[in-house]
Amino acid sequence: MIRAGLNGDRANAVGVAEHANRSPDELVAMAREHVQPRGLTSMMGGRIALTDGMIHHQDIRRPLGMPREIPADRLVAALETAKTAPTISAAKRIKGLRLVATDLDWSTGDGPLVEGTGEALLMAIAGRRGIVAELSGPGAATLIDRIGG
């Protein structure tokens, strides 16, 4: 992250470039060696790694039509982390809106209401598109507009 100027996209690009020549077997072995978060992702009791992994997990599962029910305690921790994580840039996306999960005990903010499942709200907070049908309430159009569709 430091070499990438604290820019998440650049940090990912640096990591991809560093490991581009590794075989799939080498990449799997490396992933197995790094199951325990360390460095920046270990901060906040591992919630950064949990949130990042959960968002990217859903990035993969959703297009494949492979839904997963995320345990409520993990989802709440990810929602709380995502709303303030600098690399997610959620503050500007959710400013002036009240987000309320319809399937678990979680809400945040003030203003026009945006409702959806905790997982849909997490993806919206993270700026993921394609969730229009999963959000409702008077503030949903504002949030969807801020995401870009």
Disulfide bonds with the S-S distance in Angstrom:
none
